[in-house]
């Protein structure tokens, strides 16, 4: 059984992710102003480069290497570099191709809010909403019956076990992670913008490598080799705080 508190936390996480996006827009509209076009382009760019192009590559790689979970180090290097290349090169292409009139701090900030904000919303919709539906099915006793026609029994058991094990605290920690993730996406967007403004590809390379290094540890969670969510959240909090300082510091270089 899934407790009502856990289900409420799932629903709260979805609502929080939407409000987080809106909150970043409203806060920065008052502080620095918001450029609508870069924000929209950033949101669309995240979908195209990560949810379509990058996932096509992942599908090919996972199909060719089905036992990737047994080699977390190599898979972590691949996953980190793939994310870094697709996201940072994607930002670079969009800045140079579609946002030539918005190559300033406000434009980069707006782009990063769009990129990181839509990431928070999409992840909540694609991962948490199905869990809410599954939770109601588990509580009503229809989960196995409904899913039997769609998945093998071992996958059904694994999904059920995962959802049952994710208590309310899991989603509360996820909420804090999304906040720090948006800060990171803004910081990386500004770094790539700096590469465009200064015409130095070295900044783009820095952004790719930083992204890859930050993402590397998460593969150990995804493959079940590391399960301490508190350590992971502290790690992400430190990254988020450093990103915030960087966002403020880089402002002078883009004005």
Number of C-alpha atoms within 10 A of each C-alpha: 13 19 14 12 12 21 20 13 21 24 17 14 25 23 14 22 24 17 15 21 22 13 14 19 21 13 12 15 14 9 8 12 15 22 17 14 16 28 24 16 21 27 21 14 22 22 17 16 19 18 13 11 12 18 15 11 13 14 11 10 14 13 11 10 11 9 10 16 18 12 12 22 15 14 20 23 16 17 20 23 20 21 21 25 21 18 25 26 18 18 29 21 15 18 26 15 9 12 17 13 10 18 19 18 20 21 26 31 28 32 33 28 30 28 28 28 31 25 23 24 20 16 14 23 17 11 11 18 16 11 21 19 12 20 23 17 18 17 12 10 12 12 18 16 10 11 15 12 9 10 12 10 13 9 13 16 13 11 14 18 11 12 17 16 11 14 17 18 13 15 21 16 16 15 21 16 19 25 21 21 21 26 26 26 25 24 26 28 30 31 26 28 29 24 20 20 16 13 11 12 14 13 19 25 18 17 24 24 18 16 22 21 16 15 18 21 18 17 22 17 14 13 16 11 13 14 12 9 14 11 11 16 16 14 14 20 17 12 16 23 14 15 21 17 12 18 21 10 10 15 15 9 12 17 9
